[in-house]
Amino acid sequence: MLNYLKYLLYIIGSTIGGIIIFTIFNYFGIISSDIFKILKIIIVISSTFISAYLLGAKSKNKGYLEGLKLGGLLIFILLLLNLIFGTFKFPVLLYYLIILVTSILGSMVGINLKRNNS
């Protein structure tokens, strides 16, 4: 469980860092608000994929299961935050599904590349 929390912190830290950087770019007019909306999604997906990849590279087998656990834990946290602070709509559900699939794929790629390099 502690291992998953470490990778969750990687996801949350890199997401917050990336969003802060692009928010500053948006504030000064370097990027438009339409591009900023797309970049927010890309940042979350890429940080989830990279963290799941690193988790898959550390695991011994069943990378899809490790990615499912990490993605499920992340979705659970995001769902709680969404229910506390916002409203729940269908696009949010689709967003969570994309995060889950990205986490599973990242972990599967991580474990398969580890096996090929060994």
N, C-alpha and C positions, 0 to 999 in steps of 0.2 A: 504494500500500500504506500509506503514511503517513497518507493521508486516512481509510482504514478504521480505523486504530489510534486516531485522534483520536475518531471516533464510538464505538469500543469503550470508550474511556476515559469518554466521556459516559454510556454505558449502565452501566458498572461503578460509576462514581462516584455516579450518581443512585440506583442500586439499593442500594448500601451506605448512602448517606445516608438514604434512605427507610426501609430496614429498621432502622437504628439508632434513628430517631425512633419508629417504631411498636413497637420492642422496649422502649423506655423507657415508652411508653404501656401496653404489656402488663405490664411489671414493676410499675407503680403501680396496676394494676387498672382503668385507664380503658377499655381494650378487652379482650375475652375472648380466650382462646387460639384458639377456633374462627374468630373474625373475623380474628385475626392470621395464621392459615394462608392465608386467602383474600387478605388484603392483600399477603402476600409474592408471590403469583402476579400480582396486579394491578400491583404496583410494577414487576416485571420486564417484564411485557407493555407497560405504558405507557411505560417508559423506552426499550424497544426500538422501539416505534412512533414515538416522538418523534425519536429519533436517526436512524431510517431515513427519516423524513419530511424531516429537515434534510439528510440525504445526498441524497435524491431531488431536493430543491429546488436543490442545487448541481450535480447531474449534467446532462448535455446531452440524453441520450436513454436509452431502455431502463431505466426505473426498476425494473422487476421484476428485472433482472439485478443491479443495484446492491444491491437489498435481499437478493437471494439470496446475494451475496458477503458482505455484512455479517452476515446471519443464519447463514450457513455457518461463518464465522470465529468467531462467538460460540458456536455449538453445538460446534465443535471444541474450543474452550477449556474449555467446561463439561463436555464429554465426557471430556477428559483429567483434569480435576479430579475428576469423578465416579469414574473408573476408579482413580485414585490413592487417594482418601479414602473411597470408599463402595462400595456394591454397585449393580449395574446391573439395573434392573427395568423392566417394561413401562410403568408410569406415567411414568417418566422419559423414555422414548422419545416418548410422547404430548406431554409437556411441551416437548420439543425441537421437535416438529413444530409446536406452537402458536407457539413463538418464531419459527420460520422463516417461517410464514405471516404472522405479525404484521410481521416485518421486510419481507417482500415487499410487503404491502399499504401499509405506511407509506411506503415508497419510491415506490410507484406513485402514491399520493395526493400526495406531495410534488412529483413531476415534473409531474403533471397540473394541480395548482393553480398551479404556476409558469408553465405555458404559458397558462393561462386569464387570469392577471393581467398577462401581457406584452402 
